[in-house]
Amino acid sequence: MRFLVMVKASPESEAGVGPSREELETMSKFNEELLNDGRIVLAEGLTPSSEGVRVLFEGDAEPKVIDGPFAESKELVAGIWVLNGESLEDVVALMKRAPNPEAKGGVIEIRPISE
């Protein structure tokens, strides 16, 4: 099965403040382990919401484009993994070892990908 793992944003990530060099090295080692184990399909960090847009659909009206930044950073995503896993529990156990998630005050959301 495949799973989408979303690292929720923080005020720091929304301000464009990335992980420290040490944190990046630790994250790279973790990702390398996942890659070597055949777990990673995709892993990427995202830019702040100020660089993005939302497309809002309301009935039959022309969709509206709303420029970022967006409020409530806790509802935004700072990075993603698409991982291979045997079960949700398998991926949860794996991601409990993830370094950084917004410097250990963050949230990771894991959802199975519909196959």
DRENSETI-425340 format. One line per 2 residues: number of its first residue (from 0); for each residue x, y, z of N, C-alpha, C, CB. Coordinates in steps of 0.05 Angstrom, whole numbers, plus 32768, in hexadecimal, padded with zeros to 4 digits. Glycine has a CB too. Layout:
// DRENSETI-425340
NUM	X/Y/Z/X/Y/Z/X/Y/Z/X/Y/Z ~ ... .
// end
This chain:
// DRENSETI-425340
0	8011/7FE8/8000/8000/8000/8000/8012/8019/8000/7FED/8000/8018 ~ 8006/802E/7FF6/8014/8048/7FF7/8006/805B/800A/8016/8055/7FDA .
2	8015/806C/8016/800A/807F/802A/8015/809B/8025/8011/8076/8047 ~ 8004/80AF/8028/800D/80CB/8027/8012/80D3/8044/7FF8/80DD/8019 .
4	802A/80DC/8049/8032/80E6/8063/8037/8104/8060/804C/80D8/806E ~ 8027/8114/806F/8029/8131/806E/8034/813C/8088/800D/813E/8067 .
6	8049/814C/8085/8054/815A/809C/8047/8176/809D/8074/815D/809B ~ 8038/817B/80B2/8029/8194/80B5/803D/81AB/80B8/8016/8193/80CC .
8	8035/81C2/80AE/8045/81DA/80AE/8046/81E6/80CA/803B/81EF/809A ~ 8058/81F8/80CE/805B/8207/80E7/805E/8224/80E0/8073/81FC/80F9 .
10	805D/8236/80F4/8062/8252/80ED/807E/8256/80E1/805F/8263/8107 ~ 8091/8246/80EA/80AC/8249/80DF/80AE/8240/80C2/80C0/8238/80F0 .
12	80A1/8229/80BC/80A2/8220/80A0/8093/8233/808D/8097/8203/809D ~ 807D/823E/8098/806E/8252/8088/807E/826B/8084/8053/8258/8096 .
14	8090/8271/8096/80A1/8289/8093/80BA/8283/8081/80AB/8293/80AE ~ 80BB/826A/8077/80D2/8263/8066/80EB/825A/8075/80D8/8279/8054 .
16	80E8/8256/808F/80FF/824E/809F/8100/822F/809E/80FD/8258/80BD ~ 8115/8225/8092/8118/8208/808F/8127/81FC/80A6/8127/8202/8075 .
18	812A/81E1/80A5/8139/81D3/80BA/8156/81DC/80BA/8137/81B5/80B6 ~ 8163/81D8/80D1/8180/81DE/80D3/818F/81CA/80C2/8189/81DD/80F1 .
20	81A9/81CF/80BE/81BA/81BD/80AF/81BB/81A1/80BC/81D7/81C9/80AD ~ 81BD/81A1/80D7/81BD/8188/80E6/81A3/8179/80E2/81C2/818D/8103 .
22	818C/8187/80E4/8172/817A/80E0/8170/816F/80C3/815C/818E/80E6 ~ 8179/817E/80B0/8178/8175/8094/8189/815B/8090/8183/818B/8081 .
24	81A0/815A/809D/81B1/8142/809B/81A3/812A/80A7/81CC/8147/80A9 ~ 8196/812E/80BE/8187/8119/80CC/8170/8110/80BB/817D/8121/80E7 .
26	8161/8123/80AF/814B/811D/809D/8154/810E/8085/813C/8136/8095 ~ 816B/8116/8079/8176/8108/8062/817D/80EB/8068/818F/8117/8057 .
28	8188/80E6/807F/818F/80CB/8087/8176/80BA/808A/819F/80CB/80A2 ~ 8161/80C6/8096/8148/80B7/8099/813C/80B1/807E/8134/80C8/80AA .
30	813C/80C4/806C/8132/80C0/8051/8142/80AB/8042/8131/80DA/8041 ~ 815C/80AC/8046/816E/8098/8039/8167/807C/8042/818C/809E/803E .
32	8161/8079/805C/8159/805F/8067/813F/8056/805B/8156/8061/8086 ~ 812C/8069/8059/8112/8062/804C/8115/805A/802F/80FF/807A/804E .
34	8127/8068/8021/812C/8062/8005/8139/8046/8002/813E/8078/7FF9 ~ 814D/8041/8013/815A/8027/8012/8148/8010/8018/8172/8027/8025 .
36	8133/8015/8029/8120/8001/8030/8109/7FFF/801C/8115/8007/804C ~ 810A/800E/8007/80F5/800E/7FF2/80DB/801A/7FFB/80F0/7FF1/7FEA .
38	80DC/802C/800F/80C4/8039/801A/80BC/8052/800B/80C8/803F/8037 ~ 80D0/8062/8003/80CA/807C/7FF7/80C1/807A/7FDA/80E2/808F/7FFA .
40	80AA/8086/7FD4/80A2/808A/7FB8/80A9/80A7/7FB1/8083/8084/7FB5 ~ 80A4/80B9/7FC5/80A9/80D6/7FC1/80AD/80E3/7FDC/8092/80E3/7FB1 .
42	80BF/80F6/7FDE/80C2/8105/7FF7/80CA/8121/7FEF/80D8/80F8/800A ~ 80BB/8135/7FF8/80C0/8151/7FF0/80B8/8164/8006/80B1/8158/7FD6 .
44	80C7/817A/8008/80BE/8190/8019/80B0/81A4/8007/80D7/819E/8027 ~ 809E/81B3/8013/808E/81C6/8004/8096/81E3/800C/8070/81C2/8009 .
46	8092/81F5/7FF9/8097/8212/7FFF/8081/821C/8011/809A/8222/7FE5 ~ 8084/8233/801D/806F/823F/802D/8056/8245/801D/8079/8259/803B .
48	803F/8246/802A/8026/824A/801C/8025/8265/800F/800F/8247/8030 ~ 8036/8278/8017/8037/8292/8009/803F/828F/7FEC/804B/82A4/8018 .
50	804B/8279/7FE5/8053/8274/7FC9/803E/8263/7FBA/806E/8266/7FC8 ~ 8028/825D/7FC7/8014/824C/7FBA/7FF9/825A/7FB6/8010/8233/7FCA .
52	7FE7/824B/7FAB/7FCB/8255/7FA7/7FB8/823E/7FAE/7FC7/825E/7F8A ~ 7F9F/8246/7FB2/7F89/8233/7FB5/7F76/8238/7F9E/7F7C/8234/7FD1 .
54	7F69/8223/7F94/7F54/8227/7F80/7F3B/821E/7F8E/7F5A/8215/7F66 ~ 7F28/8231/7F91/7F0F/822E/7F9F/7EF8/8229/7F8C/7F0A/8246/7FB2 .
56	7EEB/8213/7F8F/7ED4/820C/7F7E/7EBA/8211/7F8D/7ED6/81EF/7F74 ~ 7EA8/8220/7F81/7E8E/8226/7F8D/7E78/8221/7F78/7E8D/8243/7F99 .
58	7E6C/820A/7F78/7E57/8204/7F65/7E60/8207/7F49/7E3F/8216/7F6A ~ 7E4F/8214/7F39/7E55/8217/7F1C/7E65/8230/7F16/7E3B/8217/7F0C .
60	7E6B/8240/7F2A/7E7A/8259/7F26/7E97/8253/7F1D/7E7A/826A/7F40 ~ 7EA3/8266/7F10/7EBF/8264/7F08/7ED0/825F/7F21/7EC8/827D/7EF8 .
62	7EE1/824C/7F22/7EF2/8248/7F39/7F02/8261/7F40/7F05/8230/7F35 ~ 7F05/8267/7F59/7F15/827E/7F63/7F31/8274/7F6A/7F07/828B/7F7B .
64	7F44/8285/7F64/7F60/8280/7F6C/7F66/8293/7F83/7F74/8284/7F53 ~ 7F6F/8287/7F99/7F75/8296/7FB1/7F93/8294/7FB6/7F65/828C/7FCA .
66	7FA1/82AA/7FB7/7FBD/82AA/7FBC/7FC3/82A6/7FD9/7FCA/82C5/7FB2 ~ 7FDA/8297/7FDE/7FE3/8294/7FFA/7FF1/82AE/8002/7FF7/827D/7FFC .
68	7FF8/82B1/801B/7FF9/829C/802F/7FDD/8296/803B/800C/82A3/8045 ~ 7FDB/827F/8047/7FC2/8276/8053/7FC5/8276/8072/7FBA/825B/8049 .
70	7FB0/827C/8080/7FB0/827D/809D/7FB1/8260/80A8/7F96/828B/80A8 ~ 7FB4/825E/80C2/7FB4/8244/80D0/7FCA/8231/80C5/7F99/8237/80CD .
72	7FE3/8237/80CB/7FF9/8227/80C1/7FF6/820A/80CA/8013/8231/80CB ~ 7FE8/8204/80E0/7FE5/81E9/80E9/7FD4/81D8/80D6/7FD8/81E8/8105 .
74	7FC5/81E6/80C4/7FB5/81D8/80B0/7FC3/81D5/8096/7F9A/81E6/80AC ~ 7FDB/81DF/8093/7FEA/81DF/807A/7FFE/81C8/807B/7FF8/81F9/8075 .
76	800A/81C2/8064/801D/81AC/8062/8038/81B8/805A/8014/8197/804D ~ 804D/81AF/8069/8069/81B9/8063/8079/81A5/8053/8077/81BF/807D .
78	8071/818C/8053/8080/8178/8044/8070/815E/8042/809B/8172/8051 ~ 8078/814D/8030/8069/8134/802C/807C/811D/8026/8056/8137/8014 .
80	8073/8105/802C/807F/80EC/8023/8068/80DC/8017/808D/80DC/803B ~ 806E/80CE/8002/805D/80B8/7FF9/806D/809F/7FFF/8054/80BA/7FDA .
82	8062/808E/8010/8071/8077/801A/8063/805D/8013/8076/8079/8037 ~ 8073/8048/800F/8068/802D/800E/8067/8022/802A/8079/801B/7FFB .
84	8052/8014/8031/804F/8008/804B/803C/7FF0/804A/8046/801C/805F ~ 803F/7FDF/805E/802D/7FC7/805F/8012/7FCE/806B/803A/7FB2/8070 .
86	8011/7FE2/807C/7FF8/7FEA/8089/7FFB/8006/8095/7FF0/7FD5/80A0 ~ 7FE5/8011/809D/7FE6/802C/80AA/7FF8/802A/80C3/7FCA/8035/80B1 .
88	7FF5/8015/80D2/8004/8011/80EB/8022/8010/80E5/7FFB/7FF8/80FA ~ 8029/8003/80CF/8045/8001/80C6/8051/801D/80C1/8047/7FEF/80AD .
90	8042/802D/80B3/804C/8048/80AC/804C/805A/80C4/803B/8054/8095 ~ 8038/8057/80D6/8038/8067/80EF/8051/8060/80FF/801E/8060/8100 .
92	8058/8047/8102/8070/803F/8111/8089/804B/8104/8072/8021/8113 ~ 808A/804B/80EA/80A1/8056/80DC/80A3/8074/80E0/809F/8050/80BE .
94	808C/8082/80DE/808D/809F/80E0/8090/80A9/80FC/8074/80AB/80D4 ~ 808C/8099/8110/8092/80A1/812C/80B0/80A6/812F/8089/808B/813F .
96	80C0/809B/811D/80DD/809F/811D/80E6/80B7/810C/80EC/8086/8114 ~ 80D4/80C4/80FF/80DB/80DA/80ED/80E9/80F1/80FB/80C2/80E4/80DE .
98	80FF/80FA/80F1/810D/8111/80FD/80FE/812B/80F6/812A/8112/80F4 ~ 8102/813E/8106/80F8/815A/8103/80DB/815E/8107/8100/8163/80E9 .
100	80C8/8151/80F9/80AD/815B/80F6/80A9/8175/8106/8099/8147/80FF ~ 80B1/818A/80F7/80B0/81A5/8100/80BB/81A7/811D/8093/81AF/8100 .
102	80D4/819D/811F/80E4/819F/8137/80D6/8193/8150/80EC/81BB/813D ~ 80C8/817D/814B/80BC/816C/8160/80A4/8179/816E/80D0/8165/8174 .
104	8099/818E/8162/8081/819A/816D/806B/8199/8158/8085/81B7/8176 ~ 8070/8188/8144/805E/8188/812C/804C/8170/812B/806F/8188/8114 .
106	803F/816E/8114/802B/8159/8110/8031/814C/80F5/800E/8164/8111 ~ 802E/8131/80F4/802F/8123/80DB/8013/8116/80D7/8046/810D/80DB .
108	8009/8119/80BF/7FF0/810B/80B8/7FF6/80F6/80A3/7FDB/8120/80AD ~ 7FEB/80DE/80A7/7FF0/80C7/8096/7FD5/80BD/808B/7FFF/80B0/80A5 .
110	7FD3/80BB/8071/7FBB/80B2/8064/7FC1/809D/804F/7FAA/80C9/8058 ~ 7FB2/8087/804E/7FB6/8074/8038/7FAE/8081/801E/7FA5/805A/803D .
112	7FBC/8079/8009/7FB6/8082/7FEE/7FA2/806E/7FE2/7FCF/8086/7FDC ~ 7F8D/8077/7FD8/7F79/8066/7FCB/7F85/8058/7FB3/7F60/8076/7FC3 .
114	7F84/803E/7FB3/7F90/802E/7F9E/7F7B/8024/7F8B/7FA0/8016/7FA9 .
// end
